């Protein structure tokens, strides 16, 4: 069968025909080097954008919780955090993708409340972490009205 042409062929073509047709193997070698870099870059960019989406979402949710917390009149820190966690669970729980939230910490100095939340995303063998802090002035309606009244009286006295 040495005389058979198909014995030394690739897909039915003789080896000499491949060289004459203009097909070169350089494209295959270049693609095998470039494609993993391109695919890896796309995967990295998608992971990075997912991380920033979750971080911005966490910042927005914590800002709304801070405003909500400034309106709640509960002095007990445990009960206050429980109320915020319940409100957070009911309103913000289904928007995060691949994100683990580590919980909210709460501090209060006079009439200013501060909420802090941490989160992390595991992407491959890396852990990306983010931390968000929000603060708001806590004021009840009666003290707000008194402050407004005092301010208006002070402004009228200056006239």
TITORSE-418352 format. One record per residue (C-alpha): residue in one letter; x, y, z; chain. Coordinates in Angstrom, 1 decimal. Each point is the difference from the previous one (the first is absolute). Layout:
N
<kolti = a x = X y = Y z = Z sedren = A> $
...
END
This chain:
159
<kolti = x x = 0.0 y = 0.0 z = 0.0 sedren = A> $
<kolti = x x = 2.9 y = 2.3 z = -0.4 sedren = A> $
<kolti = x x = -1.4 y = 1.2 z = -3.2 sedren = A> $
<kolti = x x = -3.2 y = 1.1 z = 1.6 sedren = A> $
<kolti = x x = -0.1 y = 3.8 z = 0.4 sedren = A> $
<kolti = x x = -2.3 y = 0.0 z = 3.0 sedren = A> $
<kolti = x x = 2.5 y = -1.7 z = 2.2 sedren = A> $
<kolti = x x = 2.1 y = 3.2 z = 0.4 sedren = A> $
<kolti = x x = -2.8 y = 2.5 z = 0.0 sedren = A> $
<kolti = x x = -1.7 y = 2.3 z = 2.4 sedren = A> $
<kolti = x x = -3.8 y = 0.1 z = -0.7 sedren = A> $
<kolti = x x = 0.5 y = -1.4 z = -3.4 sedren = A> $
<kolti = x x = 2.6 y = 2.5 z = -1.2 sedren = A> $
<kolti = x x = 3.6 y = -0.6 z = -0.8 sedren = A> $
<kolti = x x = 2.6 y = 1.7 z = 2.2 sedren = A> $
<kolti = x x = 1.3 y = 2.0 z = -2.9 sedren = A> $
<kolti = x x = -3.5 y = 1.3 z = -0.8 sedren = A> $
<kolti = x x = -0.2 y = 1.6 z = 3.5 sedren = A> $
<kolti = x x = 3.1 y = 2.1 z = -0.6 sedren = A> $
<kolti = x x = -1.1 y = 1.0 z = -3.4 sedren = A> $
<kolti = x x = -3.5 y = 1.1 z = 1.0 sedren = A> $
<kolti = x x = 1.4 y = 2.7 z = 2.3 sedren = A> $
<kolti = x x = -1.2 y = -1.5 z = 3.3 sedren = A> $
<kolti = x x = 2.6 y = 0.6 z = 2.7 sedren = A> $
<kolti = x x = 0.2 y = -1.3 z = 3.5 sedren = A> $
<kolti = x x = 1.0 y = 3.4 z = 1.5 sedren = A> $
<kolti = x x = -3.6 y = 0.9 z = 0.5 sedren = A> $
<kolti = x x = -0.6 y = -3.0 z = 2.2 sedren = A> $
<kolti = x x = 3.0 y = 0.7 z = 2.2 sedren = A> $
<kolti = x x = -0.9 y = 3.6 z = 0.4 sedren = A> $
<kolti = x x = -3.6 y = -0.8 z = 0.8 sedren = A> $
<kolti = x x = 1.2 y = -2.5 z = 2.7 sedren = A> $
<kolti = x x = 2.0 y = 2.7 z = 1.6 sedren = A> $
<kolti = x x = -2.4 y = 2.9 z = -0.3 sedren = A> $
<kolti = x x = -3.4 y = -1.6 z = 0.7 sedren = A> $
<kolti = x x = 0.7 y = -1.0 z = 3.6 sedren = A> $
<kolti = x x = 1.1 y = 3.6 z = 0.7 sedren = A> $
<kolti = x x = -3.1 y = 1.4 z = -1.6 sedren = A> $
<kolti = x x = -2.3 y = -2.4 z = 1.8 sedren = A> $
<kolti = x x = 1.7 y = 0.5 z = 3.3 sedren = A> $
<kolti = x x = -0.2 y = 3.8 z = -0.4 sedren = A> $
<kolti = x x = -3.8 y = -0.3 z = -0.7 sedren = A> $
<kolti = x x = -0.6 y = -2.2 z = 3.0 sedren = A> $
<kolti = x x = 2.1 y = 2.4 z = 2.2 sedren = A> $
<kolti = x x = -2.0 y = 3.0 z = -1.2 sedren = A> $
<kolti = x x = -3.3 y = -1.7 z = 0.6 sedren = A> $
<kolti = x x = 1.0 y = -1.0 z = 3.5 sedren = A> $
<kolti = x x = 1.2 y = 3.5 z = 0.7 sedren = A> $
<kolti = x x = -3.2 y = 1.5 z = -1.2 sedren = A> $
<kolti = x x = -2.0 y = -2.4 z = 2.1 sedren = A> $
<kolti = x x = 2.0 y = 1.0 z = 3.0 sedren = A> $
<kolti = x x = -0.6 y = 3.7 z = -0.6 sedren = A> $
<kolti = x x = -3.7 y = -0.7 z = -0.6 sedren = A> $
<kolti = x x = -0.4 y = -1.7 z = 3.3 sedren = A> $
<kolti = x x = 2.1 y = 2.6 z = 1.8 sedren = A> $
<kolti = x x = -2.1 y = 2.9 z = -1.4 sedren = A> $
<kolti = x x = -3.1 y = -1.9 z = 0.9 sedren = A> $
<kolti = x x = 1.2 y = -0.6 z = 3.5 sedren = A> $
<kolti = x x = 0.8 y = 3.7 z = 0.4 sedren = A> $
<kolti = x x = -3.4 y = 1.0 z = -1.3 sedren = A> $
<kolti = x x = -1.8 y = -2.4 z = 2.4 sedren = A> $
<kolti = x x = 2.1 y = 1.1 z = 3.0 sedren = A> $
<kolti = x x = -0.9 y = 3.7 z = -0.8 sedren = A> $
<kolti = x x = -3.7 y = -0.9 z = 0.0 sedren = A> $
<kolti = x x = 0.5 y = -1.9 z = 3.2 sedren = A> $
<kolti = x x = 1.8 y = 2.9 z = 1.6 sedren = A> $
<kolti = x x = -2.9 y = 2.3 z = -0.9 sedren = A> $
<kolti = x x = -2.5 y = -2.5 z = 1.3 sedren = A> $
<kolti = x x = 2.0 y = -0.4 z = 3.2 sedren = A> $
<kolti = x x = 0.0 y = 3.7 z = 0.6 sedren = A> $
<kolti = x x = -3.8 y = 0.0 z = 0.0 sedren = A> $
<kolti = x x = -0.4 y = -3.0 z = 2.4 sedren = A> $
<kolti = x x = -0.3 y = 1.0 z = 3.6 sedren = A> $
<kolti = x x = 1.5 y = -3.1 z = 1.7 sedren = A> $
<kolti = x x = 2.6 y = 0.5 z = 2.7 sedren = A> $
<kolti = x x = 1.0 y = -3.6 z = 0.5 sedren = A> $
<kolti = x x = 2.9 y = -0.8 z = -2.4 sedren = A> $
<kolti = x x = -1.0 y = -3.7 z = -0.3 sedren = A> $
<kolti = x x = -3.6 y = 0.7 z = -0.8 sedren = A> $
<kolti = x x = 1.0 y = 2.8 z = -2.4 sedren = A> $
<kolti = x x = 2.4 y = -2.2 z = -2.0 sedren = A> $
<kolti = x x = -2.7 y = -2.8 z = 0.0 sedren = A> $
<kolti = x x = -2.5 y = 2.5 z = -1.5 sedren = A> $
<kolti = x x = 2.5 y = 1.1 z = -2.6 sedren = A> $
<kolti = x x = 0.9 y = -3.6 z = -0.9 sedren = A> $
<kolti = x x = -3.7 y = -0.9 z = -0.4 sedren = A> $
<kolti = x x = -0.5 y = 3.0 z = -2.2 sedren = A> $
<kolti = x x = 3.1 y = -0.8 z = -2.0 sedren = A> $
<kolti = x x = -1.0 y = -3.7 z = -0.4 sedren = A> $
<kolti = x x = -3.5 y = 0.9 z = -1.2 sedren = A> $
<kolti = x x = 1.2 y = 2.7 z = -2.5 sedren = A> $
<kolti = x x = 3.5 y = -0.7 z = -1.2 sedren = A> $
<kolti = x x = 0.8 y = -3.7 z = 0.0 sedren = A> $
<kolti = x x = -0.5 y = -1.1 z = -3.6 sedren = A> $
<kolti = x x = 2.2 y = 2.4 z = -1.9 sedren = A> $
<kolti = x x = 3.5 y = -1.2 z = 0.7 sedren = A> $
<kolti = x x = 1.9 y = -2.5 z = -2.2 sedren = A> $
<kolti = x x = 2.9 y = -2.0 z = 1.4 sedren = A> $
<kolti = x x = 0.2 y = 2.3 z = 3.0 sedren = A> $
<kolti = x x = 0.2 y = -1.0 z = 3.7 sedren = A> $
<kolti = x x = -1.0 y = 2.8 z = 2.4 sedren = A> $
<kolti = x x = 1.7 y = -0.2 z = 3.3 sedren = A> $
<kolti = x x = -2.5 y = 2.0 z = 2.0 sedren = A> $
<kolti = x x = -0.7 y = 3.5 z = 1.3 sedren = A> $
<kolti = x x = 1.8 y = 1.8 z = 2.9 sedren = A> $
<kolti = x x = -1.6 y = 2.9 z = 1.7 sedren = A> $
<kolti = x x = 1.3 y = 2.8 z = 2.1 sedren = A> $
<kolti = x x = -1.7 y = 3.1 z = 1.4 sedren = A> $
<kolti = x x = 1.6 y = 3.2 z = 1.3 sedren = A> $
<kolti = x x = -2.6 y = 2.4 z = 1.4 sedren = A> $
<kolti = x x = -2.4 y = 0.5 z = -2.9 sedren = A> $
<kolti = x x = 2.2 y = -1.4 z = -2.8 sedren = A> $
<kolti = x x = -0.3 y = -3.6 z = -1.0 sedren = A> $
<kolti = x x = 2.6 y = -1.8 z = -2.1 sedren = A> $
<kolti = x x = -0.6 y = -3.3 z = -1.8 sedren = A> $
<kolti = x x = 2.8 y = -2.1 z = -1.4 sedren = A> $
<kolti = x x = -0.3 y = -3.0 z = -2.3 sedren = A> $
<kolti = x x = 2.5 y = -2.4 z = -1.4 sedren = A> $
<kolti = x x = -0.3 y = -2.3 z = -2.9 sedren = A> $
<kolti = x x = 2.2 y = -2.4 z = -2.1 sedren = A> $
<kolti = x x = -0.1 y = -1.7 z = -3.3 sedren = A> $
<kolti = x x = 2.0 y = -3.2 z = -0.8 sedren = A> $
<kolti = x x = 1.2 y = -0.1 z = -3.6 sedren = A> $
<kolti = x x = 2.2 y = -2.9 z = -0.8 sedren = A> $
<kolti = x x = 2.6 y = -0.3 z = 2.8 sedren = A> $
<kolti = x x = -0.2 y = 3.7 z = 0.9 sedren = A> $
<kolti = x x = -2.2 y = 1.7 z = 2.6 sedren = A> $
<kolti = x x = -1.0 y = 3.6 z = -0.8 sedren = A> $
<kolti = x x = -1.2 y = 2.0 z = 3.0 sedren = A> $
<kolti = x x = -1.9 y = 3.2 z = 0.3 sedren = A> $
<kolti = x x = -1.1 y = 2.2 z = 2.9 sedren = A> $
<kolti = x x = -2.7 y = 2.7 z = 0.0 sedren = A> $
<kolti = x x = -0.7 y = 2.6 z = 2.8 sedren = A> $
<kolti = x x = -3.0 y = 2.3 z = 0.3 sedren = A> $
<kolti = x x = -1.0 y = 2.6 z = 2.6 sedren = A> $
<kolti = x x = -3.1 y = 2.0 z = 0.6 sedren = A> $
<kolti = x x = -1.3 y = 2.5 z = 2.6 sedren = A> $
<kolti = x x = -2.6 y = -1.6 z = 2.2 sedren = A> $
<kolti = x x = -2.7 y = 2.4 z = 0.9 sedren = A> $
<kolti = x x = -3.5 y = -0.5 z = 1.2 sedren = A> $
<kolti = x x = -2.9 y = 2.1 z = -1.4 sedren = A> $
<kolti = x x = -0.5 y = 2.1 z = 3.2 sedren = A> $
<kolti = x x = 3.6 y = 1.0 z = 0.3 sedren = A> $
<kolti = x x = 0.1 y = 0.8 z = -3.7 sedren = A> $
<kolti = x x = -3.0 y = 2.3 z = 0.3 sedren = A> $
<kolti = x x = 1.5 y = 1.7 z = 3.1 sedren = A> $
<kolti = x x = 3.3 y = 0.6 z = -1.9 sedren = A> $
<kolti = x x = -1.9 y = 1.5 z = -3.0 sedren = A> $
<kolti = x x = -2.0 y = 2.2 z = 2.4 sedren = A> $
<kolti = x x = 3.1 y = 1.2 z = 1.8 sedren = A> $
<kolti = x x = 1.7 y = 0.7 z = -3.4 sedren = A> $
<kolti = x x = -2.9 y = 2.0 z = -1.3 sedren = A> $
<kolti = x x = -0.3 y = 2.0 z = 3.2 sedren = A> $
<kolti = x x = 3.8 y = 0.8 z = -0.1 sedren = A> $
<kolti = x x = -0.3 y = 1.1 z = -3.6 sedren = A> $
<kolti = x x = -3.0 y = 2.3 z = 0.8 sedren = A> $
<kolti = x x = 1.9 y = 1.5 z = 2.9 sedren = A> $
<kolti = x x = 3.0 y = 0.9 z = -2.3 sedren = A> $
<kolti = x x = -2.3 y = 1.9 z = -2.3 sedren = A> $
END
